[in-house]
């Protein structure tokens, strides 16, 4: 039996920051991690691997259209093993960084799967046997895993979830992606960039329905221009693995009667909290139908000594917000006053091209009956956009026509997830459209889009 002030279950972004913050406040902390290495889903199968793969694909295919890339793949000049090798190097580096941070702060790392024995004790099962850890407080940061419907015969070879992609043995010539959310859209655009013939099956009438409609439509146009097929308003009925010539073929039947075939199938519809084996009932807790745990504004569960942070508590389920949640939960359990998470935080979609947004969309402002005006700047009218060859990029500012308050910023194109933070800062500090008009931006940079978009919007008010 080991006694701690705080036991953190999970070493992903939320768990890491929670543990480190508590240690810096003088607490005796341990982290229990069920994987062989630290970092959680974010480092091993989610955020870092997918973004590393995206960057490798962009570098390998720069300046080439999808037909020339497909020819390079067929000729053996570009393989999935080469692309994944760069991901493994980055994963190893990130794991080492997290390990060093935990050791530097005197945090005990325990390998194994934790399960609550009672409200103050967890049992840890590992390859070395079973042990128990008692603590005054607990933070659950176990993350999520892909939903795997029972009727789909997943095989980690050609019928896949996003977790399985890092183990691909070969690049398929064709791929069916089911799901129009962030993960499905990101991977569909990556494989399309590699010359794979991608078909997306989406049950709604557009991709990423939470996006500003103009930005979403721009993404769909770009994906179609690279040869991707988008099938909207379709529902999955059946998935079968057939024996083909030399390799299996996946047959996908839709409820509309359509039958599709491809070399591989990727299912990206939802994620489930990793709480099934956590023994929540022994701690007086329960998870909802998606495996998520309910918390209050301080990330405390119905059992006061137990907190939960990160994807396992649901929306917004971002690595960036999970880090802040972990830190704030530790501050609260240590009775240290802490500011709440700011109202405005950005979303980043690492598709090709990438997208980022902060604040309201045109649709949400219309629904709230808030008047707005629009200012836009295309990358093609910015010198930096011409230099880097990005002519599809667009930055869009939504603002109040009377107060000139910035209500939302939406970007599609190179560097969108970096550029968005300028708009985020202005909005958080109650800035107005005039800030962008009156400020000088380095020339030539993509940040100039803010000034051009602001001037475009202001001119509409005259």
N, C-alpha and C positions, 0 to 999 in steps of 0.2 A: 504494500500500500504506500503510495506517494502522495504527499499533501502539498497543495499549491494554493496561492491566492486566487489564481485564474487559470482555467484550462480552456484552451481554444481548440475546437474540433474543426480541422481543415486549414491548409496553409496556402490557399489562394489569396488573391489581392485583399479581400476583406479580413481574412484570418491573420495574414502577415501584419497588416497595419494595426489591427487590434492588439496583437501580442506585443509588438514593439512599443506601442503607445503605453500600454500598461506597465511594461518593464521600465520604461523611462520615468514612470511615476512611482517607481520603487516597489512594484509588486513582483512576487515570485510566480513566474509564468511557465506553463508548458504548452506545447502544440502537439496535437495528435494528428498524424497524417496517414491515411490508409494506403497511398501510393508508395512506391519504392523510393521516390524522390520528392522533394518539396516543390511547391508551386501550384498545385491543384490543376483544375481543368484549364485555367487561363494560360498556363505555360505548356502543358502537355498535349492537349487536344483542341483547345479553343482559340483564344485571342492571339497569342504569340505565334503558334504554328501557322494559322491561316493567314495572318498578316505577313509573316516571313515568306510563305509560299507565294502570296500575291506579289511581293517585291521581287522575288526570284523570277517569276513569270514575266513581269514588266521588263526587267533587265534583259532577259533572254529573248524577248520578242520585240524589243524597241524598234520602231520604224518599219515593221513588217505587217502586212495585212494577214488576215486569218488563213487565206489560201496558201501563202508562202510558208507560214508557220506549219500548216498541216503537212506540206511537202517535206519540211525539215524533220518533222516527227516521223513520217513514214520512212525517210532515208536513214533514220537512226542518229541524226545529228543533234537531236534534242530528246532526252528521255526524262521520264518522271523521277527516276532514281537520282539524276543530277540535281533536279529541282528540290527534291526532298532532303538531299544531303545538306544543302545550305540551311534548311530549317532545323535539322538536328544540331548543327553547330550553334545556332542561336539559342535553341532550347537549353543546351548544356551550359552556355554562358549565363543565361537567366537563372537557372537552377543554382549555380554557384553563387551568384549575387545574393539570392534569397537566403541561402545557407549561411553565408558570411554575415549577413545582417542579423539573423537569429542568434548566431554564436556571439557576435560582438555585443549583443544586448543581454547575454546571460540567460537566454531562453532554452529550456530543455525540450528537445525534439524526441517524440515517442512515435515509433513506426507501428502501425497496426490500425485496425478498424474499431472505432469506439462505439459503445452502446450504453445508454444510461441504465444503471442498476437501480438508482433512486435519484432524488433531486440533488444530491451532493456527491454522487459517485458514478464514474463510468468504468466499464470493463473494456479492456483493450485486448483484442485477439490478433495475434501476429504469428508468423512462421516459427517464432521462438517460444510460443506458448501464450498463456493468458496472464494479465496483470490488472491491477485496479488502481485508479487514480481518484483521489478525493480533492475537492476544491471548494472554496467559498463561493466562487462565481464561475459560470460557464458562458462561452460565446460559441454558438453553432454557426459555422461558416463552411458548410459541406458542399455548396454549389449545386449544379444540376447536371443531368445527363440527357441525351436524346431520347425522345419518346420512341418506343419500338412496338407498334401494333402487332398483336399476335398473328394476324392473317398475312403478314408479310414475312417471307422466308429469308431473313437476313443471313448472309453467309460470309461477310467480311471480304468477299472476293469481287462480286459484281452486283450484289444487292446490299447497299451500304447505308450507314448513317454518316454524319459529318465526322464522328470519332474514328471511323474506319479509313478515311481518305489518306491518312499518313502512312498506311500500310499497303497502298496500291503497288502491285507488281509491274503493271504496264499501263500506259495511257490509252483509254478507250477511244475508238473512232467516233462513237456516238454515245450520248448520255441523256437520260431522262431525269429531270429534277422535279420532285413534287414538293411544293411549298413556295410561296411568294413572299416570305419574310426576309429578315436580314441575312440569315445564314444561307438560305437557298439562293438568294440573289447574288451574294458575294461569290459563292463557289460556281454558280452558273456562268457568271461573267469571266471568272478566271479560266475555266475550262474552254469557254468559247474563244478567249484570247489565244489559247493554245491550238486552235484550229479544230477542236472537237465539235461535232455537230450536236448542239444542245437543244433539247426541247423542255420548256418549263410548263408544268401543269399546275395551275393556280385556281383555287376554288372561288376567289373573289374576282372583281372585274378590273383590277389593276395591281401592280406590284407595290409593296410597301405603302399600304393605304394611309399610314400616318404622315407620310411626306406631303409637302405642298404639292398640289396637283401638277403645276407646271414643271417642277423639278422631276417628279415621278414620270411624267410623259417624256421628258427629255431623255431620261435613262432608258425607257422602253424603246424610244426611237434609236438610240445609240446601240442597244443590244441587238435589235432587229437588223441594223445596218451591218453588223458583223456576222450575220447569217443565223442568228438564233431564232427559234420558233417559240412563240408565246401562246399558250392555250389557256384562255381565261374562262371562268365560270364552269370549270370541270371538276368532278369529284372522282377520287380513286375507288375502284371496285375490287380489283384483283391483280396480284403480281405473281408471275410464274417464271421459273428458270428453265429454259429449253436448251437442248444440246444443239449447238451450231457446228459449222465447219471449222474445226481447230480450237474453238473456244465457245463457252456458253453464250446464249442470247437471252435477254430479259424481255418478257412479254408483259405489257401493262394494259389492262382493260379498264376503261372509264365507264361511269354510270350512263353516260350519253350514248354508249354503244361503240365508241371508238376503240380501236386496238392499236397500240403503239409497240414498236420493238427497238431495242438499242443494245449496245454492248454492255452498258452498265446502268444502274438505277440508284439514285440518291434520294433518300427520304429526309426532308427537313421541315417537319410540321411539329413544332413545339418541343419544349424541354421539360423534364420532370425533376423535382427536387430529390436529392440523394438522401432521403430520410427513411426509406423503407426498413433498414436494419439498425436504425438509431435508437430504438427502444424508447421513443418519446412518451409512450403511455406510462412508463415507469417513473417519468419525471412530471407527470400531470399535464402533458401536452399532447396535441394531435396536429397532424398535417391535413391540408385540404386535399381535394381530388387530384391536384397537380403536384402534391408533395411539398407544398410551401407552408411556412410557419407564419402565423400572424404575430405582429409586434406592434408596440405603441410608438409614439414619436421619438422615444429615446432608444428604440430597438430592443425593448424589454418584452419578453413573452408573458404569457399568463402566469408562469412561475417566476416570481420576482428575481430569483438568483440566476436565471438563465436568459441570455440575450441571443439574438440571431441577426446576422447581417449578410449582405451579398445577394446572389441570385436566388438563394433559398427562401427569401422573403418576397420574391416577386418583383414587380415593376420598381425601378426601371431596368434592373438586371444588367448593369454596365460595370465593367472593371473599374472605371473611374469613380463612379458613385459608391461602389462597394468599398473602396479604400477609405473614403470619407466616413462611411457608415461604421466601419470597424474602429476607426480612430475615435469617433464620437461615442460609440458604445462603451469603449474602455474609459473614456473621460467620465461618462455618467456613472459607471459602476465604481469609479474611484472618487466620486463626489467632487469632481473638478468641473467648474462651470465651463460650458462649451457652446459656441454659436451653432445654430442649426445649419443644415445644408442650404445653400443659397437657392433662391427660387429658380434661377436660370442656369441650366446645365446643358451642354451640347450633346447631340447624338451624332455618331460617326458611322457611316456605312462604307465599308472598304470594298466596294464593288469597283469595277473598271468601266467608266471613271468613278472616282470616289465622290461621296456626298456627305454633307454635314449640315446641321440645322440647329438653331436655338430660338426659343420663343414660339410665337403663334404662326400658323399658316393662314393663307387666304380663307380657307374653308372654316377654320375655327373662329376667326374674327367675324366672319359673316354670321356664323351660328350665334355668337355672343352679341350681335348687333353693334359691333364697334367699327366706326368708320376708319378707313385706311387708304393710303396711297402707296404706289409702288415705284421704286427706283431700281433699274437694272443696268448691269455692265457685263458685256460679253468679253471673254478672254481675248477674242480675236481683235478687239479694238484697243487692247493694252499691249504695249511694247513687249513686256515679259511673256505674254501669251504667244506672240509671234516667235519670240526667240526659242521657246521650248516646244513650239509646234502644237499647242493645244488650242484648237479653234472651236471646240464644243463646250468649253467651260462657261459658266454663268454665275454671277453673284447677284442676289436679289434682296433688297431691303424693303421691309414693310414698316410704315410709320404712320402716326396719327396726323391727319392733314392740318389740324388746328394747333395742337401742342408740339408737333414734330417729334414726339416721343418715338423711339425705335421700338417696334413691337415684335419684330422677328427678322432673322437673317437666314437665308437659304443659299447654299452653294453646291454646285456640281462642277467637277473638274479637278485638275492637278492641285494638290495641296489643300483641298477643301477642309480637311480635318484639322489643319494647322491654322488656316485663315479665320476659321469660325471664332477663335478665341478673342479676336479684336472686337467683333460684334458683341460677344458675350460680356466682355469687360465694360463696354459702353452701356449696355442694357442694365447690368448689375449696379452701375454707378449712376443710374437715372440720366444717362446722356441723351442728347438730342441729335437729330440729323445734321445739325450745323457743325458738330464736332468733326465729322468726316469732311465737310466742305472747307472748314477753316484750318485743317491740319495738313502738314506736308508729309508725304510718304516717300520712302526711298524709291528712286527711279533708276532702272526699271524694275518693278516688283509687281507681283499679283495683288499685293495689298492696295495698290492704286485703284483696284476695282471699287473699293469702298467710296473713294472720292467721286469717281465717275458715276456710280450708281446714285449717290446722294445728290449730285448735281442734276442727274436725269430726273429724279423724283421731285426736287425743288422746282424745276422748270415747269412741271405739270401743275403746280399750284398757282402759277402766274395767270 
